[in-house]
Amino acid sequence: MNKKNRIVVITDCIDVAANEIRAVLVSELEKMNKMGSIEVEPFVYAKEFSLVNGAFLVRLMADNYNPNTTTFLAILNPLKTNRVDRARILGKTKNGFKFVGENTGVLSWLIQDFGLSEIYESSKKGLDGKSFVSFGGKYIHAPIAARVASGVNLNSLGSHFNKTRVTNISFTEGTVLHIDNFGVPKIYGQIPEDLKDGAIVEIVVNGVKKLEAVYTNSMKNLPDNTWALYKGSSLNNLPEIGKVRSLNTQKELGISVGDIIQWNLLVNSH
């Protein structure tokens, strides 16, 4: 049985705009008689205006989907319309993921980790000025993504785009990439291998010490309301910090996506 192709949408449009995007994808797939072979996946919602969160979510989804059957559609653009590197892009990574979106950096983690097989600039219609298209995600990107997922040759959907123009996002060690619905942050970096279970660390947020936490291999084994640093489940165990069985982590740390969290060893357990 042939595997279904899938369109995975990462966006900060979480109201009726999301329904509009999906409606366009469905309508375009229906026009091409492709609804039976292509699935529009549940949307992945990003923090509003956050390219950091968007880039993380694209890369996180790449860890969970088959590259040979997945097209990413990223609709998240807080940047100025008149910037030099403004462009609508589409392409394919070396391992097979296809992507459609703006050249904002939201696709850069994906591209950096898997490399570029091909990349093109798509429609330039209404990028700026009097003809500006105010919802390019719906009117421009979604129809293109439907065609990409349906197997249309990428080079027929765009023109040459110089790879050196790809906008990249760099992440500082300790950057908060995402905060889940339990208030727990996923943090860019790695926990040192020599940190022992039971070690005590101080947690520093944007240069200010907030509290002390226990490093643990199993957060759920700790007493309720204990502050814990541990290896999370995402992208090669990105660090997480949480208050055990509590929903107050984000509020008590006073954090948002893009903040910097660091930890300093106080006592390493024997």
N, C-alpha and C positions, 0 to 999 in steps of 0.2 A: 504494500500500500504506500502510495506517495505521501511524503510528509507535507503538512500544510506550511505555507509561508506565513510569516507573522509580522504585523506592523506594531511596533512598540513605541508609544507616544510618551515623551517626557515633557511636561509643560507646567507652567505656573498659572495657567488658566483653569480655575477650579469651579467656576460657576457655569452658567449656560453656554459660555464660550467653548467649554470642553465638549458639550453636546453638539455644537455647531461643527467643530473640527471632525468629530466622529461621523456626523451626518454626511459631510463632504467626502470623507474616505469611503464610506459605504456606498454613496451615490456613484462615485467614480469607479469603484470595483464592480458595481452592478452594470454600469455602462459597458465595461469590458468583459462582462460575464465571468467574473473571477471570485465572486463571493463564496463559491464552494471550495475554492483552493487557497484562499487567503483569510486569515483571522485577524481582526482588529482587537488587540489585547486590551485588558483593563488599563486605563491610563495610570501613569506614574506621576504623581503630583510633587512638584518642587516648591521650595520656599519662594515667594514672590520676589522677582528681580535678582535672584541669587544664582549667578553663573557657577559659583563654587558648588552649591548644592546640585545644580543641574548637571554639571560635569561628573560629579560623584555618582549620581543616579544612573546616568548613561553607562558609566563604567561598571557599576554594580549589576545592572541588568545584563551586561555583556558576560558576566560570570554565570548567568543563569539560563541564557538562551543559546540555541544552536546557531553558530555564526553563518552557516550556509543557508538558513531559512529565515533570517531576521533582518528587517529593515527598521532602523531607528529614525523616528521623526522627532526632532527637538524644537519646541516652540517656546522660547524664553529669551527675551531680548530687551535688556534695560539700557542699552547703549545708544548714543546719539546717531541719528540717521545720516549725518553728513561726515562721519569719520572716514578716513582714507581707505581703510581696509574693509569697508562695508561691502558685503557680497552675500548672495544666497548660494549655498554650495550643496553638492551632492557627490557621493563617492562610494568607495569600497575599500575596506581594510584588507591586508594581506591574507588574513585568515577567513575572510568571506563576509563579514558584517557589511551591510549597506547602510548608508546614512543620508539624511536630508535635514538641512537647517541653515541657520545664519552663521556666518563666520565671526562668532563672538568669543570662541574659546570653549563653548559648552560641549563641543565634540572633541576637544583636544586630548583629554585623558585617554579616550578610546583610541584615537589616532596614534598617540605616543606609545601606547602599550602594544598595539597590534600592527602598526605600520600602515602605510598607504599603498594600495595597489593602483588606484586611479581616483582622480578628483576633478570636478568640473564646476564652473560657475553656471547656475541656472538663470532663470528669468531676471532681467534687470528692471522689469516693469514696476513703476511707482515706488522706486527706492527712496526718492526724496522729491521735494518741490511740490508744484501744484497738482501733479498726478499721483502723489503719495498714496500708497495703499495702506490703510490703517490697521488691517488685520491680515497681514501677509501669511500668517500661519494657516488661516482658513482658505484664503483665496489663491495663494501661490504654492506654499509648501505642501499642503495636504494633497492636492491633485497630483503633484509630482511624486510624492511618496507612494501613492497608490500605483502609479505607473512603474516606479522602481520595483516595488514588491511584486508586481505582476510579471516582471522579467524583461521589460523593455531595456534595450541597450542603453547604458548610462551616457555614452557619448552622443546619443541622439537627443538627450534632454538638456544638454548644456554645452558650453564652450570651454576652451582651455583655461585652466586656473593654475597659476604658479604655486607649487607646494610651499615655497618660501613665504607666501602671503598668509598661510594658515595662522590664525590667532591662537596663541597658546596661553593657558593659565598655569602659573607656577604656584605650588602650595608650600607654605612655610611649615616646618615641623611643628606639630601641635595644633594645626588649624582644625576648627570644628567644621566638619564636612556636612553633617546631618544631625538632626535631633529627632528621635523617634517619638511616637505618641505617648510613650511612658516618660518622656523628658530626658532620655539618656542620649548623650552625644557620642557620635562616631568620630574619631580623631585621626588625623593624618600622621602617620609615623609607625613605629614599632616599639614594643616593650622589650628592654634588654633581656637577653637570655639568662643573664646571671642574677636577675631579680628573683628572690626566693619567695615561695608561698608564705604568706604571713608578714612580709615586709611592710614597714610603715613608711608612707611617703606623704610629703606635703603637696597639696594641689594649688597651683598658681594660675590664676585667670587674668590674662592681659597684664601680667607683671605684678598682680596683687595676690598675696597668699589668702586663700579662702578657708581651707580646712585640712585635716589629715585624713588619710584613707588607708585601707589595708589592701595590699596586692594579693589577689587570690586566683587560684586555678578554677574555682567553682563558686561563683558569686552567690548562688542560691543556698549554699551551705552556711552562709553567715547569718547572724541574728538580724531580725527586722531592723530597718533604719540605720544599719551600718554603712558607712561610706566605703565603696570598693572600687579599685582599679583592676581591670581584668582584660584578657584578650577576647575581643568580640567575635562575631560570626561572619563579618564582612571582609572581603578582599584580603585574604591572607592574614586574618585576625587583627584588623585595625583595633587599636585600644578603645575601650569604653570606660566611662566613670559613671557610677550610679549609686543611689541610696537604696539599699535592698528593700524590695517590696514596698516602694514608695513612689508616688507620682510627682514629688517635689524637687527632683534633681535639677531641672533647668532653672526653676525659680530660685532655689537656694544658691546655686552657683552664679546666677545672674548672667547666663550665657545666651548667645545667638550664633547662628551659622556665620562663620568667618572669624569668630573670636579665636584667641590662642590659649590653649590649655597646656601647661607643663607640669611635670612632677619631679620633685627632688627627694632622693632617698634619705630617710632619717635613721631607720634601723632595718637592717637586713636580717630576716629570720635565720636561725641556724638550722 
